[in-house]
Amino acid sequence: MLVMHTPPQHHIVILGAGFGGLRTALELEKRRARLKDFHVTLIDKRSEHVYTPLLYEVSTGALHDNQKFCVGELCSGVAVPLEAYPQAMRSKRLTFKRGEVTGIDPKKKEVHLKDGTRISYDDLVVALGSAVSTFGIPGVNEHALFMKCLADAFRVRQRLAEFLGAYVEGKEKRVEIVVGGAGPTGTETAAELGNFFDRLVKNGIIKRKDYEIRLVEAAPDILGIYPEKFRVHARARLETIGVILMTNTKILEVKKKQVVTDKGEINADVMIWSGGIRPLDVVKTFGLALDEKGWIPVEPSVLVKGQKDIWAIGDVAAFLDPKTGKRVPALAQATTKEASVVAENVTRRLERKRPMAFHPPSHWVTAIPLGGAYGLVDFGSWSLRGRLGYFVRKAADFFYFFSILPFGQAFRMWLKGTNVYIKND
Ligand SMILES: Cc1cc2nc3c(=O)[nH]c(=O)nc-3n(C[C@H](O)[C@H](O)[C@H](O)COP(=O)(O)OP(=O)(O)OC[C@H]3O[C@@H](n4cnc5c(N)ncnc54)[C@H](O)[C@@H]3O)c2cc1C
């Protein structure tokens, strides 16, 4: 089936309703007076937009609590339903289409979906994100859990729940958890687990000697991209909540219940891998120019190199900062800024104006929650830590929801999530 929009209506198709795709749709809506007759189709294989910075909360949130929370309640603070989104935003120019993108045809200006649907476009925005990279380490795909999407967070939750159930019944004596990769995601996951088990000890549910959490990193330190002072605070916090740091340690293989490193073997009843990201396989089929790692290189306007009407933003795009020559980091913040640029440039293309260039800031302020009511915020030359850092992070969560939802809905989402997740904090 071919879905077409009749000219002169300008059809903008966005692939992926994550941080980049959703924000692009909203930014286009803001420019409706300038765009005049247009329609936006937002395509995603999932039915919800996920706020990844809070994913770790889903894996442990209220797990120890007697009060049971259903899946819907656990998701309520991280997932925005996409089918109802255009209505929630009162947008008549936005359609959400659920479907898996299997390819594009730049010559015919069509997107192909797995169910056979073909959708024609005038402008195409690729915002499909990234996949987990296992760096070819044997056994990771088979034996490790991940922390990339909502389903991953629930898998971790399930494993923890199984262990706790068996421990309480006396069928399990001890659990050893290994988190592989100490970037922001791995570090905050390890910290969340450290704090969660610490809570269980304080509540008399588990004995301290009956669990071990290790954070394994090949580089000399955790959170390698952050300033030294920031890393010192992060290390101190992890030690306080009982996370064992194993830096300068390369994971060579993951087996069932065991991780083989260059320093020896470690027991791992639960292994969570967060070693990095790689391009999605489907992007290779698009026929676009790719860089040596498989990312899509873009111009300063975020137009895909060599294309006139295909743009790429977010994790999938290799945007090189003109000041440093380095790739802009794969961050939600960078992605949402690129989304504003793409919306502006699609508008300018229709107005026959010159495109604007994306100028990334010299520093990205990042907030990392480290278990319980503790957060670290890196402002570059200075940082905030502890409870203050935690509140800054909570405020950032709210402002994100408010940027994509009407105030009332954003507040309810933030409140519902906080109500469930705060039980561990
Ligand atoms: C656990 C975790 C925590 C993070 N914390 C932070 C943080 O605190 N701060 C920060 O700045 N960044 C954070 N990030 C990084 C941030 O999530 C990414 O940089 C951001 O999501 C990139 O946005 P995107 O739009 O490129 O991709 P995504 O947000 O991943 O969106 C891509 C979308 O494309 C869809 N999709 C993929 N393939 C297909 C297909 N074939 N067909 C249809 N749809 C498809 C996906 O379902 C998804 O909805 C975190 C990431 C993770 C995993």
The ligand as an ORCA input file, in Angstrom:
! r2SCAN-3c Opt
* xyz 0 1
  C      19.480      4.144     29.983
  C      19.804      5.413     29.247
  C      19.911      6.592     29.956
  C      20.202      7.784     29.293
  N      20.301      8.930     30.028
  C      20.540     10.100     29.400
  C      20.587     11.320     30.147
  O      20.420     11.329     31.373
  N      20.818     12.469     29.465
  C      20.998     12.491     28.109
  O      21.189     13.582     27.548
  N      20.974     11.354     27.377
  C      20.740     10.161     27.984
  N      20.700      8.999     27.257
  C      20.952      9.051     25.801
  C      19.668      9.399     25.061
  O      18.629      8.516     25.423
  C      19.897      9.316     23.557
  O      20.992     10.106     23.196
  C      18.645      9.783     22.831
  O      17.591      8.884     23.096
  C      18.863      9.866     21.326
  O      17.665     10.281     20.731
  P      17.248      9.721     19.300
  O      15.997     10.427     18.920
  O      18.407      9.769     18.388
  O      16.972      8.167     19.550
  P      15.896      7.485     20.483
  O      15.444      8.391     21.553
  O      16.492      6.177     20.865
  O      14.674      7.240     19.501
  C      14.756      6.373     18.414
  C      13.361      5.852     18.136
  O      13.400      5.130     16.906
  C      12.611      3.971     17.032
  N      13.093      2.994     16.065
  C      14.307      2.399     16.020
  N      14.380      1.582     14.950
  C      13.194      1.663     14.310
  C      12.670      1.079     13.124
  N      13.381      0.237     12.377
  N      11.410      1.393     12.766
  C      10.661      2.259     13.505
  N      11.112      2.847     14.624
  C      12.361      2.556     15.020
  C      12.788      3.545     18.476
  O      11.694      2.753     18.901
  C      12.867      4.882     19.205
  O      11.615      5.295     19.685
  C      20.407      7.787     27.888
  C      20.297      6.598     27.170
  C      19.992      5.419     27.843
  C      19.872      4.140     27.056
*
